[in-house]
Amino acid sequence: IYNRYLTATVRTRSGLAEVKIPIDGPGAKLKVYVDPNARMARVAGQTPQGAVTGAMGGWRRVKNPARAVTTVPLLEYGQIQKLFEQLEPQAAYNQVPFPNPTSKSVLTHTVTGWEEQNGEGQDVIYPAYRLHARYERDFQVSPGVTETVVFTDYTWIAANPAFMRPLAAFASQPAPDKTFKPGDVIHAEAMDASKTLADLGYDSSLNFVMGGGSAGDYTYSWRLGSADGKEIGNGRTLDYTLTRGDLQDVKGTEAPVNIFLVVTNTATSHSSLSTATNSFKVTAIAPVYLPQVSR
């Protein structure tokens, strides 16, 4: 598996220097298949072309610009640490490798670039921090006996707010043990994605808006069952009356119903970063019909 590296010439105090910038993400990987039975003689230090039987992955041509037209300031690593601790599922480019850990910590970090998979509307390579992290989670295997599972993996967090997806988080949502039946109202409220994270109660160093938008740039859509399911509301507040039709596929008397929040940043030029989703579950009780008995 090959990863892309970009080279750039930078000016230093001692003159010009060439640096290599690692690029991560599904669009920067190329898996090459080699025939193990092919003659493996080396030609100029490279595997002969006859040994390569195929390739799979994302790859884009990159043309070096004639000159840099702008610069992108990077967040301090301390801010990235707070995003990792408090908002990793929302701030990470990739799926969080170990959800709901009991504890987690960063082992190493480096600045890199992130490239989405082919087909995504990506106009530039996104600046990111690559975090090698340790996750721990406690599991109760029997009464009074707990085991800890340790897992290490990489996660990537945007290094600049303009290259983040919008915040999709809940200011309020139903209690986990609350049940609903047809005719009951499901109430929830989304956090204001146009406010800074610090204003929303996160760490004071997170004094920026995810996605870099302003008031009026963010839209909110509530969906039933999946992020592409039936729209049951729009705007930051949801007040939805559950119907019998919503429970027609329920097997038994109780079933979880998923409510999805889809937040869209209408002002971003990076279409692959324009939307973010989050969800919660409620327990619905399907009506039970008894046959009429007459004498």
C-alpha beads as a LAMMPS data file, in Angstrom:
LAMMPS data file: protein, C-alpha beads

295 atoms
294 bonds

1 atom types
1 bond types

-500.0 500.0 xlo xhi
-500.0 500.0 ylo yhi
-500.0 500.0 zlo zhi

Masses

1 110.0

Atoms # bond

1 1 1 0.000 0.000 0.000
2 1 1 1.453 3.350 -1.071
3 1 1 0.689 6.717 0.475
4 1 1 1.033 10.047 -1.229
5 1 1 3.720 12.551 -0.204
6 1 1 3.851 16.078 -1.580
7 1 1 7.072 18.017 -1.779
8 1 1 7.340 21.744 -1.264
9 1 1 10.174 24.241 -1.252
10 1 1 10.137 26.535 1.763
11 1 1 12.295 29.490 2.648
12 1 1 14.275 29.180 5.873
13 1 1 16.860 31.377 7.583
14 1 1 19.627 29.379 5.935
15 1 1 18.026 29.416 2.476
16 1 1 15.616 27.221 0.567
17 1 1 14.762 23.732 1.761
18 1 1 12.599 20.957 0.391
19 1 1 10.117 19.340 2.759
20 1 1 7.907 16.278 2.375
21 1 1 4.283 16.588 3.472
22 1 1 2.504 13.285 4.198
23 1 1 -1.045 13.012 2.849
24 1 1 -3.482 10.650 4.560
25 1 1 -7.029 9.556 3.867
26 1 1 -8.695 7.131 1.440
27 1 1 -7.966 9.326 -1.576
28 1 1 -4.220 9.225 -0.888
29 1 1 -3.818 5.440 -0.776
30 1 1 -3.019 3.141 -3.654
31 1 1 -2.978 -0.628 -3.136
32 1 1 -0.758 -2.396 -5.688
33 1 1 -1.123 -6.126 -6.365
34 1 1 2.071 -7.986 -7.255
35 1 1 2.338 -11.473 -8.712
36 1 1 4.477 -13.461 -6.241
37 1 1 5.452 -15.877 -9.001
38 1 1 6.787 -13.163 -11.292
39 1 1 10.478 -12.733 -11.738
40 1 1 11.509 -10.341 -8.970
41 1 1 14.729 -9.060 -10.471
42 1 1 15.310 -5.451 -9.588
43 1 1 15.590 -2.859 -12.321
44 1 1 17.028 0.438 -11.123
45 1 1 15.807 -0.398 -7.621
46 1 1 12.166 -0.831 -8.709
47 1 1 9.894 -3.866 -9.005
48 1 1 9.603 -4.890 -12.693
49 1 1 6.339 -3.825 -14.285
50 1 1 5.587 -7.441 -15.224
51 1 1 5.197 -8.283 -11.526
52 1 1 2.378 -5.741 -11.039
53 1 1 -1.010 -7.327 -11.776
54 1 1 -3.355 -4.555 -10.672
55 1 1 -4.053 -1.610 -8.409
56 1 1 -6.965 -0.313 -6.368
57 1 1 -7.539 2.909 -4.490
58 1 1 -7.917 6.623 -4.814
59 1 1 -5.433 8.827 -6.612
60 1 1 -5.586 12.351 -7.974
61 1 1 -3.181 14.267 -10.145
62 1 1 -1.649 17.179 -8.287
63 1 1 -0.352 20.242 -10.081
64 1 1 1.917 22.461 -8.081
65 1 1 0.598 26.046 -8.195
66 1 1 2.800 28.690 -9.751
67 1 1 2.695 30.610 -6.499
68 1 1 0.962 30.422 -3.160
69 1 1 -2.057 32.709 -3.102
70 1 1 -2.972 32.328 0.549
71 1 1 -1.903 30.707 3.790
72 1 1 -3.895 28.658 6.266
73 1 1 -3.231 29.234 9.974
74 1 1 -3.200 26.031 11.997
75 1 1 -4.811 25.533 15.373
76 1 1 -2.461 25.050 18.290
77 1 1 -1.935 21.469 19.366
78 1 1 -3.504 22.275 22.752
79 1 1 -6.755 23.144 20.959
80 1 1 -6.586 19.889 18.999
81 1 1 -6.197 18.011 22.272
82 1 1 -9.405 19.587 23.590
83 1 1 -11.255 18.690 20.383
84 1 1 -9.990 15.125 20.756
85 1 1 -11.132 14.960 24.361
86 1 1 -14.516 16.664 24.027
87 1 1 -15.651 16.423 20.385
88 1 1 -13.725 13.685 18.604
89 1 1 -16.792 12.072 16.959
90 1 1 -17.774 15.494 15.552
91 1 1 -14.301 16.829 14.720
92 1 1 -12.594 13.741 13.267
93 1 1 -12.419 13.224 9.496
94 1 1 -12.675 9.445 9.820
95 1 1 -14.957 7.249 11.867
96 1 1 -13.779 7.212 15.468
97 1 1 -11.817 3.948 15.814
98 1 1 -13.068 3.059 19.317
99 1 1 -16.433 4.609 20.300
100 1 1 -17.411 5.426 23.899
101 1 1 -14.058 4.719 25.563
102 1 1 -13.677 4.841 29.331
103 1 1 -10.478 6.852 28.841
104 1 1 -8.254 7.917 25.960
105 1 1 -4.978 9.759 25.367
106 1 1 -2.773 10.930 22.501
107 1 1 0.526 9.074 22.113
108 1 1 2.025 11.060 19.206
109 1 1 0.879 13.720 16.762
110 1 1 1.998 15.271 13.494
111 1 1 0.649 17.758 10.942
112 1 1 -0.463 16.155 7.710
113 1 1 -2.963 16.547 4.894
114 1 1 -6.275 14.723 4.450
115 1 1 -7.680 13.561 1.128
116 1 1 -11.244 12.255 0.855
117 1 1 -12.122 9.259 -1.292
118 1 1 -12.590 9.723 -5.020
119 1 1 -15.952 11.168 -5.966
120 1 1 -16.078 13.591 -3.059
121 1 1 -16.180 17.300 -3.849
122 1 1 -12.751 18.200 -2.525
123 1 1 -11.148 21.327 -3.972
124 1 1 -7.990 21.388 -1.816
125 1 1 -6.111 18.991 0.453
126 1 1 -7.383 19.583 3.974
127 1 1 -4.815 20.414 6.678
128 1 1 -5.092 18.011 9.598
129 1 1 -3.449 16.658 12.704
130 1 1 -2.751 12.938 12.641
131 1 1 -3.150 11.613 16.190
132 1 1 -1.917 8.206 17.280
133 1 1 -4.196 7.546 20.223
134 1 1 -4.726 4.990 22.960
135 1 1 -8.284 4.056 23.911
136 1 1 -9.413 2.060 26.940
137 1 1 -12.830 0.684 27.731
138 1 1 -14.028 -1.273 30.750
139 1 1 -16.408 -4.184 30.249
140 1 1 -18.238 -6.054 32.975
141 1 1 -17.804 -9.719 32.083
142 1 1 -19.581 -11.063 35.170
143 1 1 -20.964 -9.678 38.436
144 1 1 -18.107 -7.919 40.194
145 1 1 -15.582 -8.720 37.433
146 1 1 -14.430 -6.009 35.003
147 1 1 -11.964 -6.312 32.137
148 1 1 -10.234 -3.436 30.344
149 1 1 -9.764 -3.541 26.581
150 1 1 -6.897 -1.409 25.224
151 1 1 -6.867 -0.311 21.585
152 1 1 -4.488 1.979 19.679
153 1 1 -5.229 3.560 16.314
154 1 1 -4.997 6.783 14.324
155 1 1 -7.550 9.543 14.108
156 1 1 -7.414 12.777 12.086
157 1 1 -8.778 16.150 13.209
158 1 1 -8.962 19.267 11.019
159 1 1 -6.187 21.756 11.729
160 1 1 -8.266 24.801 10.761
161 1 1 -11.973 25.541 11.546
162 1 1 -12.783 26.311 7.894
163 1 1 -11.976 22.681 7.050
164 1 1 -14.309 21.205 9.661
165 1 1 -17.780 19.822 9.228
166 1 1 -20.479 21.787 11.064
167 1 1 -21.326 20.954 14.646
168 1 1 -24.238 18.507 14.927
169 1 1 -24.909 18.183 18.649
170 1 1 -27.913 18.221 20.951
171 1 1 -28.685 20.935 23.476
172 1 1 -31.511 18.719 24.762
173 1 1 -32.965 15.327 23.926
174 1 1 -35.334 12.802 25.537
175 1 1 -34.124 10.856 28.562
176 1 1 -32.795 7.388 27.608
177 1 1 -35.426 5.576 29.693
178 1 1 -38.404 7.565 28.378
179 1 1 -40.887 5.650 26.212
180 1 1 -43.198 7.008 23.511
181 1 1 -46.448 5.771 22.022
182 1 1 -48.390 7.083 19.012
183 1 1 -49.659 10.575 19.805
184 1 1 -46.714 11.453 22.083
185 1 1 -44.466 14.401 21.145
186 1 1 -40.720 13.866 20.761
187 1 1 -38.905 17.078 21.712
188 1 1 -35.246 17.835 21.032
189 1 1 -33.098 20.873 20.359
190 1 1 -29.867 21.220 18.374
191 1 1 -26.957 23.356 19.483
192 1 1 -26.459 26.558 17.508
193 1 1 -23.777 25.584 14.969
194 1 1 -23.046 29.261 14.221
195 1 1 -21.708 29.897 17.739
196 1 1 -18.158 29.288 18.914
197 1 1 -17.561 26.043 20.756
198 1 1 -16.459 28.041 23.799
199 1 1 -19.801 29.887 23.828
200 1 1 -21.573 26.523 23.714
201 1 1 -19.863 25.352 26.887
202 1 1 -16.820 23.534 25.561
203 1 1 -13.253 24.427 26.546
204 1 1 -12.502 28.158 26.518
205 1 1 -9.611 27.664 24.059
206 1 1 -12.075 26.490 21.394
207 1 1 -13.008 30.031 20.436
208 1 1 -14.050 29.274 16.858
209 1 1 -17.039 28.044 14.836
210 1 1 -16.797 24.599 13.268
211 1 1 -16.972 25.133 9.513
212 1 1 -16.219 28.847 9.864
213 1 1 -19.785 29.918 9.083
214 1 1 -21.901 32.743 10.464
215 1 1 -25.476 33.102 11.701
216 1 1 -27.841 32.109 8.906
217 1 1 -25.319 29.828 7.174
218 1 1 -26.448 26.657 8.934
219 1 1 -29.627 24.674 8.319
220 1 1 -31.069 21.861 10.448
221 1 1 -33.097 18.879 9.262
222 1 1 -34.553 16.126 11.460
223 1 1 -34.995 12.667 9.946
224 1 1 -36.703 9.468 11.054
225 1 1 -34.854 6.142 10.860
226 1 1 -31.766 7.295 8.944
227 1 1 -29.989 10.418 7.734
228 1 1 -31.839 10.004 4.420
229 1 1 -35.163 9.027 5.983
230 1 1 -38.466 10.854 6.246
231 1 1 -38.044 14.502 7.271
232 1 1 -39.969 15.126 10.475
233 1 1 -38.824 18.683 11.197
234 1 1 -36.457 21.509 10.343
235 1 1 -34.853 24.271 12.339
236 1 1 -33.004 23.889 15.621
237 1 1 -36.059 22.683 17.564
238 1 1 -37.890 19.412 16.965
239 1 1 -41.434 18.780 18.179
240 1 1 -42.662 15.687 16.394
241 1 1 -45.842 13.754 17.139
242 1 1 -45.197 10.035 16.753
243 1 1 -47.726 8.277 14.514
244 1 1 -48.850 4.677 14.165
245 1 1 -47.388 4.653 10.673
246 1 1 -43.932 5.313 12.126
247 1 1 -44.193 1.988 13.977
248 1 1 -45.599 -0.200 11.205
249 1 1 -42.326 -2.170 10.932
250 1 1 -41.988 -2.696 14.674
251 1 1 -41.700 -6.345 15.672
252 1 1 -43.170 -6.884 19.137
253 1 1 -44.433 -4.218 21.490
254 1 1 -41.256 -2.153 21.994
255 1 1 -38.607 -1.022 19.532
256 1 1 -35.901 1.652 19.274
257 1 1 -36.641 4.525 16.908
258 1 1 -33.672 6.500 15.588
259 1 1 -33.937 10.281 15.220
260 1 1 -31.244 11.873 13.037
261 1 1 -30.103 15.491 12.998
262 1 1 -28.509 16.692 9.743
263 1 1 -26.729 20.066 9.914
264 1 1 -25.639 21.742 6.657
265 1 1 -23.172 24.585 6.234
266 1 1 -24.509 26.401 3.167
267 1 1 -21.569 28.829 3.023
268 1 1 -18.640 26.423 2.650
269 1 1 -16.943 25.831 -0.692
270 1 1 -15.796 22.382 0.444
271 1 1 -18.805 20.252 -0.461
272 1 1 -17.453 17.104 1.211
273 1 1 -17.454 19.025 4.513
274 1 1 -20.851 20.703 4.148
275 1 1 -22.940 18.325 6.272
276 1 1 -22.691 16.544 9.609
277 1 1 -25.065 14.118 11.301
278 1 1 -25.839 12.953 14.800
279 1 1 -28.590 10.791 16.232
280 1 1 -30.336 9.553 19.341
281 1 1 -32.709 6.678 20.053
282 1 1 -36.090 6.630 21.735
283 1 1 -38.087 3.584 22.747
284 1 1 -41.451 3.365 21.043
285 1 1 -44.338 1.220 22.227
286 1 1 -46.448 -0.121 19.402
287 1 1 -50.206 -0.374 20.005
288 1 1 -51.588 -3.836 20.620
289 1 1 -54.989 -4.648 19.142
290 1 1 -57.194 -7.303 20.729
291 1 1 -60.000 -9.044 18.855
292 1 1 -63.497 -8.030 19.762
293 1 1 -65.338 -10.785 21.566
294 1 1 -69.142 -10.795 21.577
295 1 1 -71.596 -13.204 23.125

Bonds

1 1 1 2
2 1 2 3
3 1 3 4
4 1 4 5
5 1 5 6
6 1 6 7
7 1 7 8
8 1 8 9
9 1 9 10
10 1 10 11
11 1 11 12
12 1 12 13
13 1 13 14
14 1 14 15
15 1 15 16
16 1 16 17
17 1 17 18
18 1 18 19
19 1 19 20
20 1 20 21
21 1 21 22
22 1 22 23
23 1 23 24
24 1 24 25
25 1 25 26
26 1 26 27
27 1 27 28
28 1 28 29
29 1 29 30
30 1 30 31
31 1 31 32
32 1 32 33
33 1 33 34
34 1 34 35
35 1 35 36
36 1 36 37
37 1 37 38
38 1 38 39
39 1 39 40
40 1 40 41
41 1 41 42
42 1 42 43
43 1 43 44
44 1 44 45
45 1 45 46
46 1 46 47
47 1 47 48
48 1 48 49
49 1 49 50
50 1 50 51
51 1 51 52
52 1 52 53
53 1 53 54
54 1 54 55
55 1 55 56
56 1 56 57
57 1 57 58
58 1 58 59
59 1 59 60
60 1 60 61
61 1 61 62
62 1 62 63
63 1 63 64
64 1 64 65
65 1 65 66
66 1 66 67
67 1 67 68
68 1 68 69
69 1 69 70
70 1 70 71
71 1 71 72
72 1 72 73
73 1 73 74
74 1 74 75
75 1 75 76
76 1 76 77
77 1 77 78
78 1 78 79
79 1 79 80
80 1 80 81
81 1 81 82
82 1 82 83
83 1 83 84
84 1 84 85
85 1 85 86
86 1 86 87
87 1 87 88
88 1 88 89
89 1 89 90
90 1 90 91
91 1 91 92
92 1 92 93
93 1 93 94
94 1 94 95
95 1 95 96
96 1 96 97
97 1 97 98
98 1 98 99
99 1 99 100
100 1 100 101
101 1 101 102
102 1 102 103
103 1 103 104
104 1 104 105
105 1 105 106
106 1 106 107
107 1 107 108
108 1 108 109
109 1 109 110
110 1 110 111
111 1 111 112
112 1 112 113
113 1 113 114
114 1 114 115
115 1 115 116
116 1 116 117
117 1 117 118
118 1 118 119
119 1 119 120
120 1 120 121
121 1 121 122
122 1 122 123
123 1 123 124
124 1 124 125
125 1 125 126
126 1 126 127
127 1 127 128
128 1 128 129
129 1 129 130
130 1 130 131
131 1 131 132
132 1 132 133
133 1 133 134
134 1 134 135
135 1 135 136
136 1 136 137
137 1 137 138
138 1 138 139
139 1 139 140
140 1 140 141
141 1 141 142
142 1 142 143
143 1 143 144
144 1 144 145
145 1 145 146
146 1 146 147
147 1 147 148
148 1 148 149
149 1 149 150
150 1 150 151
151 1 151 152
152 1 152 153
153 1 153 154
154 1 154 155
155 1 155 156
156 1 156 157
157 1 157 158
158 1 158 159
159 1 159 160
160 1 160 161
161 1 161 162
162 1 162 163
163 1 163 164
164 1 164 165
165 1 165 166
166 1 166 167
167 1 167 168
168 1 168 169
169 1 169 170
170 1 170 171
171 1 171 172
172 1 172 173
173 1 173 174
174 1 174 175
175 1 175 176
176 1 176 177
177 1 177 178
178 1 178 179
179 1 179 180
180 1 180 181
181 1 181 182
182 1 182 183
183 1 183 184
184 1 184 185
185 1 185 186
186 1 186 187
187 1 187 188
188 1 188 189
189 1 189 190
190 1 190 191
191 1 191 192
192 1 192 193
193 1 193 194
194 1 194 195
195 1 195 196
196 1 196 197
197 1 197 198
198 1 198 199
199 1 199 200
200 1 200 201
201 1 201 202
202 1 202 203
203 1 203 204
204 1 204 205
205 1 205 206
206 1 206 207
207 1 207 208
208 1 208 209
209 1 209 210
210 1 210 211
211 1 211 212
212 1 212 213
213 1 213 214
214 1 214 215
215 1 215 216
216 1 216 217
217 1 217 218
218 1 218 219
219 1 219 220
220 1 220 221
221 1 221 222
222 1 222 223
223 1 223 224
224 1 224 225
225 1 225 226
226 1 226 227
227 1 227 228
228 1 228 229
229 1 229 230
230 1 230 231
231 1 231 232
232 1 232 233
233 1 233 234
234 1 234 235
235 1 235 236
236 1 236 237
237 1 237 238
238 1 238 239
239 1 239 240
240 1 240 241
241 1 241 242
242 1 242 243
243 1 243 244
244 1 244 245
245 1 245 246
246 1 246 247
247 1 247 248
248 1 248 249
249 1 249 250
250 1 250 251
251 1 251 252
252 1 252 253
253 1 253 254
254 1 254 255
255 1 255 256
256 1 256 257
257 1 257 258
258 1 258 259
259 1 259 260
260 1 260 261
261 1 261 262
262 1 262 263
263 1 263 264
264 1 264 265
265 1 265 266
266 1 266 267
267 1 267 268
268 1 268 269
269 1 269 270
270 1 270 271
271 1 271 272
272 1 272 273
273 1 273 274
274 1 274 275
275 1 275 276
276 1 276 277
277 1 277 278
278 1 278 279
279 1 279 280
280 1 280 281
281 1 281 282
282 1 282 283
283 1 283 284
284 1 284 285
285 1 285 286
286 1 286 287
287 1 287 288
288 1 288 289
289 1 289 290
290 1 290 291
291 1 291 292
292 1 292 293
293 1 293 294
294 1 294 295
